[in-house]
Amino acid sequence: MAGVVGRPRKNSPRRRGSTAREEILDASSELFTTQGFANTSTHQIAEAVGIRQASLYYHFPSKTEIFLTLLKSTIEPSLELADELSSSKSSPQLRLWALVAAEARLLLTSGWNVGRLYQLPVANSPDFDDFHQQRAQLQQIFHDTTVEIIGEDDQRTDLPFHIALSAMEMRENNGTPPFQHSDTELPSTAIMLADAALRTLQADFPDDREQATLDMIAAKEAKQS
């Protein structure tokens, strides 16, 4: 029988994830967030997953690519939701609430606190320009949506974006997410932060904002499947 190409295992699976790629990202999330980028080697990542180091390169060409993938995973779903919101007839209040809640949900339901990666010095490297461009794009979407509510000259225009990202400071980094991912409810902390964003702007809360947000997330995911 022909051998399986890609990742001979040294041990049975021991990481979160249904594929080798997901397991590598889970192990990398732990190592990068607990001991930093420079102190983490691809050998350590492979050992944490239970695969040979050579097999890791079948999935990722470098440690830098793994780090970039993790960084982008904290931004890309919100950009995809923003695209879904742009084609809706929802009020700017609901669109902003959904953006804050969805970004906070992302940061609160990951196994490791990947938001901490933003804070590592290496994240400023030109190697991660793709991430910085995406982050700037998302921040601009938050800004433009806020401007629809309070106008361009208000000093609060960038507060909702930073309120959303504050979710990373409201959780531990112990491998257990404070909230489990759910398709039927949002984390209570995500709801609180989204409410806080609108309250800061003295904006009205949209009716059924939680269910409307879940419906838009589901619509976005259905288009991708």
N, C-alpha and C positions, 0 to 999 in steps of 0.2 A: 504494500500500500504506500502510495506517495506520501511524503511528509507534508505537514502544514507549513506553508510559507509565512514567515513574519516574526513570530515571537516564541521560540522554545521556552517553556517555563522551567525555572529551577524549583519552584514550589507551587503549591495550589494557590488560587487567587486569594488575596487577602486585603484588597483595597475596594473602596466604593466605586462602582461602575459596572456596566454590563459589557464593555469592550475593553481591549487592551489600552486603547487611546484614553478612554475615560479613567481607567485605573492609573495611568501615567500622570494625567492631569491632577487626580486626587492626591497622589503621593507628592507631586511637585508643589501643589498648593500648601500642603503641610510643611514641607521643607523650606520653601521660599518664605513663608509667613512666620516661621519660628526661628530660622537661623540665617535668613537673608539669601540674596542671590549669589554673591561671591563665595560664600561658604558652602554652597550646595553644588555637588558635582553630578554629572549624568550617571556615574557609577553608583552614587548614593540613591538616586532616583530609581535606577534599575533594581537595586537591592531591596528598596522599600516595596516595589511592586512584585518582586519575585521572578524577574526575567533577566536574561543576559543583557549586558550593556549594548552589545551589537544589535540586539532585537529592538531596543529602544529607538535606535536610529532608523528603523524601518518605518516608524510612525512620526518621528520628529527629527529633522536634520541637525538640530542643535539645541542646547539649553536656552539660547536666546529665543528660538522659535516657540518653545514651550511657554516661556515667560510672556511673550507677546500674545499667545493664544489665550492665556489666563487673563491678561489685562483686557483684551477685547471682549472676553466673555462677560465682563461687567458692564459693557456699553452697548454691544450690538443688539441684544433683545429690546432695549429701550428705543434704539433708533428704528428698529422694525415696527415697534408699536407706534412711534411717532408718525411713521409713514401711513399706518392704518388710520390714525387719528386725523391726518391731513385730508383724507378723503371722506371723512364723516361730517355730519352737520351739527356736531356737538358744540356746545358753548365753550368759549375759552376757559371758563372756570372748570368745566368737567374735563377738558383736555389736559389742563395743568394738574388737576387733582389726580388724574389717571397716570400721568407721567411720574409724578412724585411717588405715588403708591407703588407703581410697577418697578421703578428703580430701587426703592427701599426693599420691596419684596425680593428682588434679585439678590441684594446684599445680605438679606436676613435668612435666606433659605439655602445658601451654599454650605457645603460641609465645613470648609475652612473659611476664615474671614479674609477672602481674597481682596476685599477693599483695601486691606493693609498694603497691598503691593504698590498702590499709588504713592505711598509714603517712603518707599525705598529709594535711595539716591540713584540707583541704576535706572529707575523708571524714566529719568530725564534724558537718558541716552538717545542720540539720533537713531539708534537701532529700533526704537519704538515710536518713530514718527507716525506710523499708521494709526497707532492707538491715540496719539495726541490729536491727530486730525479728527478722528471719530469723536473724541471727548469734546473737542471744541465745537464740533457740529451739534452734538447733543446739548451742550450748554447754550448754544445759540437758539436752538429750538425752545428750550425752557425760557430763555430771555424774551424771544419774540412772542411767545404765548402769554407771558406775564405782561408785556407791553400792551397787548390787546385789552387787558383788564385795567391797568392803572396808568398807562401812558409811558412814553419814552423818558421823560425827564424825572421820573420818580427814582429815588435812590434804592428802592427795594427790588429793582428788576432782576437782580441775580440771586436774591435770597432763596427762592424756591429750589433752585438747583443745589445749593449748598445744604439746604434742609434735607433733601433727598439723600445726599451723600453722607449725612451725619449718621445714617443707619449703621455704618461701619464702626462707629464709636459706641454703639449701643448694644454690642454683642461680644461674647467671649470668642477666643480662638482655640477651642479645644477639640475640634473635629466633629462636634455635635451642633447642628444648626439650632438656633433658638426657636425656629418655626419650621415645620415640615412643609414642603411644597404641596400646594393644594389647588385644584382647579375650581373649587367651589367656595373658597373663602380666602380673604387676604389676611396676612399677619396683622394682629392688633397694633403693633408698632408702626407698620406701614400706613395703616389708616390714621393713626395719631399724627404722623408726620405730614401726611397729605392734608389733613384738616388744619394743622399748624401753618402750612404754607398759605392756604387761603385766608386763614385768620390773620396772618401777618399782613396780608394785602387788604384786609377788611372787605373781603369778597364773600358773597353768599355761597352757601354750600349747595351744590346741585342735588336734586332729588335722586334717590337710588344710585348714588355715585359708586358704591362698592360693586353692585351687580353690573352696572353699565361698564365699569372697568374690566371686570372678569369676562364679560361678553366680548369686549373689544380685543382682549388678549386671546381669547379662544378663536375669534375670527382671524386674527393674525396668524396663529399657529395652524389653523385649518388651511390657509393659503400656502403654507410652507410644506404641508404633508403631501 
